[in-house]
Amino acid sequence: MRFKTATLGCKVNQYETQFLRTAFVANGWEAVDAAGSPNDVDLVLVNTCSVTAESDAKSRKTISHFAKLYPNAEIIVLGCFAASNSTVAAALPNVSEVVPDKRRLVDFLRRRGLETIPTGVDGFAERRRAYLKIQDGCRVGCAYCIIPSTRPYLQSRRPDEILAEARTLAAAGYREIVLTGIHLGHYGVDFYRATPDSLPPVPDAAPLDAYLERWNRVPVEERTDLGALLRTLVDAELPVRWRLGSLEAVEVCDKTLRVFEERPDVLCPQFHLSMQSGDDDVLAAMRRRWSSAPFIEKCREICRRLPDAALTTDVIVGFPGETNAQFERTCNVVRELEFSRVHVFRFSPRAGTVAAELPNQIAPEVKKERAARLQQIANDLRERFAERFVGKTARVLVEEIERRPDGRIVATGTTDRYFSVEIPLNDAASLDNRNSLNAEVSSKTDRQTAPLALAAASLRSESLESANGVSLGDVLTNVRLTSRRGDVLSGVLERR
């Protein structure tokens, strides 16, 4: 039996798709990655997104596309579109089942007759970094967001389970692991639904404040929270570097920052902190839980304690009622905090959210102009931030190696602060001893058997899996950054 997967949306979706792939392959199914004949596929798993109306449309289009491409295949619809539009999804061509609740993935696999159910993933097709899901669910209820309706249940994975999966990924050759979740800062809050004083447990559907009230009864240093999990992971001394997914700024606590201060060798000093607006009235209308002042102060604290930390963020422009003055305040906060990257989104009404029904919707042309202006500010800041690192050394995850038409072999990768770097590999100045993170998979046999070495080659005809001792997926720890072109850095491997 042969199956195909398609994923829309976030890193959590990508992880969950890989979990399904792992399960089907473990039970004798064959994964089909390239497009083939109509009879090549028996089952298609479409993991959907529903974060915007456009995401809904893309999910429907993807399902219909596979129904035409593989008319004899069953289609299973999973993900947030399956949760928010299950009736619509079920009526689409060739859809045999809709799985609206991600907590039921194991039940779904058993219904399909799979006997071997994995506890996690062991690799990622065509990816050089691994995602590791540690938490699911959000109950915050921002006015523009549908996620509390599609993933309302807070679920955190136990540290020993997470560490076991990380060991598997490290053994498979992955040298960067990204911890992902729907609301990372609430990792662990569901562990304390019942407290030692024998209060009745918090029900699944309880408001977030009910969870946090129990959470706050536990002394900070005794909590199993994100900081405690990071401590467990770095103390395991795996040959990987760790990166965090998106966080709320005020949830980056002292406990978490202490781990970053103590282990800069393995923790990427990049924090994606969702801001959405720099104006307090807009934040209140968005039903955000914090005003701009604690957000700004937390960003400043991070930069004080971790010099040259990269702060990235999301901003929504054109939220209903946003005035020019309020937009200007957002621009000023972005400049003040010198974000290294800003994801700029134009507000789009999402059916089923409070914001879709708000008055004073902003004209499309105004949203477009504001987005372009903020993006230009963001681009300038990113280039200025990149310039700080010219002349310094960086740790780079190798994500592509290619032989270019002029004969140069160039590795392209990502620094721990999430900047792209190009590194020549067949220039005399670049040939070097390799770093310790790669030592555990340095033998030729290990390179050939690791999943990374078997990943699909780049579409470029001159793509390579390795050159001069550097392989896809390596983390090079001694790259000297020599110049900048826009926000792309150039570097060389230094001799030791």
Secondary structure as GFF3:
##gff-version 3
##sequence-region A 1 496
A	DSSP	beta_strand	2	7	.	.	.	ID=ss1
A	DSSP	alpha_helix	11	26	.	.	.	ID=ss2
A	DSSP	beta_strand	30	31	.	.	.	ID=ss3
A	DSSP	beta_strand	43	48	.	.	.	ID=ss4
A	DSSP	alpha_helix	53	69	.	.	.	ID=ss5
A	DSSP	beta_strand	74	79	.	.	.	ID=ss6
A	DSSP	alpha_helix	80	84	.	.	.	ID=ss7
A	DSSP	alpha_helix	86	90	.	.	.	ID=ss8
A	DSSP	beta_strand	95	99	.	.	.	ID=ss9
A	DSSP	three_ten_helix	102	104	.	.	.	ID=ss10
A	DSSP	alpha_helix	105	111	.	.	.	ID=ss11
A	DSSP	beta_strand	130	136	.	.	.	ID=ss12
A	DSSP	alpha_helix	147	150	.	.	.	ID=ss13
A	DSSP	beta_strand	155	156	.	.	.	ID=ss14
A	DSSP	alpha_helix	159	171	.	.	.	ID=ss15
A	DSSP	beta_strand	176	181	.	.	.	ID=ss16
A	DSSP	three_ten_helix	184	186	.	.	.	ID=ss17
A	DSSP	three_ten_helix	189	192	.	.	.	ID=ss18
A	DSSP	alpha_helix	208	215	.	.	.	ID=ss19
A	DSSP	three_ten_helix	220	222	.	.	.	ID=ss20
A	DSSP	alpha_helix	226	235	.	.	.	ID=ss21
A	DSSP	beta_strand	241	244	.	.	.	ID=ss22
A	DSSP	beta_strand	246	247	.	.	.	ID=ss23
A	DSSP	three_ten_helix	249	251	.	.	.	ID=ss24
A	DSSP	alpha_helix	254	262	.	.	.	ID=ss25
A	DSSP	beta_strand	270	273	.	.	.	ID=ss26
A	DSSP	alpha_helix	280	285	.	.	.	ID=ss27
A	DSSP	alpha_helix	292	305	.	.	.	ID=ss28
A	DSSP	beta_strand	310	317	.	.	.	ID=ss29
A	DSSP	alpha_helix	324	337	.	.	.	ID=ss30
A	DSSP	beta_strand	341	346	.	.	.	ID=ss31
A	DSSP	three_ten_helix	354	357	.	.	.	ID=ss32
A	DSSP	alpha_helix	364	387	.	.	.	ID=ss33
A	DSSP	beta_strand	393	403	.	.	.	ID=ss34
A	DSSP	beta_strand	409	415	.	.	.	ID=ss35
A	DSSP	beta_strand	420	424	.	.	.	ID=ss36
A	DSSP	three_ten_helix	428	430	.	.	.	ID=ss37
A	DSSP	three_ten_helix	436	441	.	.	.	ID=ss38
A	DSSP	alpha_helix	444	449	.	.	.	ID=ss39
A	DSSP	alpha_helix	451	454	.	.	.	ID=ss40
A	DSSP	beta_strand	463	464	.	.	.	ID=ss41
A	DSSP	beta_strand	466	467	.	.	.	ID=ss42
A	DSSP	beta_strand	470	471	.	.	.	ID=ss43
A	DSSP	beta_strand	475	485	.	.	.	ID=ss44
A	DSSP	beta_strand	488	493	.	.	.	ID=ss45
###
